[in-house]
Amino acid sequence: MEVKLPTFDSVFSIDCVIFGFEAGELKILLIERNEEPFKDWLALPGYIVEQDESIDDAAERILYELTGLRDLHMQQFHTFGEVNRHPQGRVITVAYYALIRINGQKDLRPVTQFARKAFWHPVNELPKLAFDHSEIFNTGFNKIRRRLNYQPIAFELLPEKFTLTQLQSLYEAILNKKLDKRNFRKKMLSFGFLKELDEKQKGVSYRAAKLYKFDKRKYAKIFHNDMSIDK
């Protein structure tokens, strides 16, 4: 005799925490929702996983449909499963994050009516978001702060060629504190993976600064210690 098993009522969703850096500001990718619940609210790009797709495939599809962005390297960082986090029922969300260079990623065009628009928003001016998205954002933000101490993630946000001032501005934006200029530069140069270029900034009204590149090969070859700038 065939046993009829009960069905499950929970559904899964994806929420994406995408960080970018531009003009000295750390930014987060948001959408304006065009559907209830929380219609007209700002939110992280996120939606329901379909029954016939994997979690990773859903993350790529949802980010593309809500923002127009493709081919980002996203990583899972947390699962949010509070019982009442969604007004329509039990929704468990798997959160992904990514760090990207905004330059070249400004043309954000949702391809679904679910999102009215997608845009970059400064993290230090973040309003209250839909659902528990403020909590999801904070968890993702704390994740990259921790990673900053042991992985060279800052260089995923900077242009390929950058100044030490740009690098310091990014660290200050992520850590949310001012850093001593002399000590910061001494520390970063001591790591040995910054390549000084025979180039300077162009098109600036002030004294042009030297440009640097992150040397991935040298980092992989010599670096085994933490990258905390507080030590």
Secondary structure, 3 states (H helix, E strand, C coil): CCCCCCCCCCEEEEEEEEEEEECCEEEEEEEEECCCCCCCCEECCEEECCCCCCHHHHHHHHHHHHHCCCCCCCEEEEEECCCCCCCCCCEEEEEEEEEEECCCCCCCCCCCCCEEEEEEEEHHHCCCCCCCHHHHHHHHHHHHHHHCCCCCHHHHCCCCCECHHHHHHHHHHHHCCCCCHHHHHHHHHHCCCEEEEEEECCCCCCCCCEEEEECHHHHHHHCCCCCCCCC
